[in-house]
Amino acid sequence: MSNSEFIYGNISNEKIPTKAISACAINAINRTKGVIGLVGNFTDSISESVLKKENYSKGVKIEHTKDGIVIDVHIVAEYGHKIPAIAWDVQEKVKKEVEDITEKTVSAVNVHVEKVSKKEI
């Protein structure tokens, strides 16, 4: 079976690609009130500027552990919103979205608020 084929049925024993998990997390983050965007790290900036390659999982780091999936997200919070409430909403939404879609256990969602900014109109 090639990597591009889909597997139907129980996927709990299959390894889910990191990009797919990142896409689920980003989808949940984008629906969270009070989040303006995601912030990547230095290597994300290098790949975008030097290699002219857009990183679609910028600001999201996925790690597979024996206890489940650990997700780190680096967000920009909107000025005027309560940061603890934003972080809680991000944690809840990301965990639910990833677990519902992948049927894998998410053991942690770590939210790093990198910046607070006013939303541009």
Steps between C-alpha positions, in 0.01 A plus 500: 500500500643838405515796736240687295226240547232547761439243771141459609383359830671522836802729473600479866807288417605710202750785527337827399727742308614801699373736229149357534501547877633855454220574255241384753657714773520808277138456396395498867723797586358707214151454645604625845384848599787719614771336287636720221747251358791265548869578539772277360853453624834595345514200265151581373619852415811368320304252289247766401748775417797310354333196347181687404311206646182567697474306823138406555565365851672818620447550872402139569737229621388138526672232705397135523558353848407172666218682683358657185547805284652815648415819313676833552336806347647850483228761463444874474220603736266786425530802729201537731433128546585303813812295426418211737157463336654504152757237599231278655282526188796416275587198713144369502434556129833360380471190720144428386569562131813284487349216704176500298674493164800276573353272768829547690545617859626853549691501828579873503437823315752763607400854406776760474374857465787662312347841450192710573386724217205699377309337219562674169191598305 
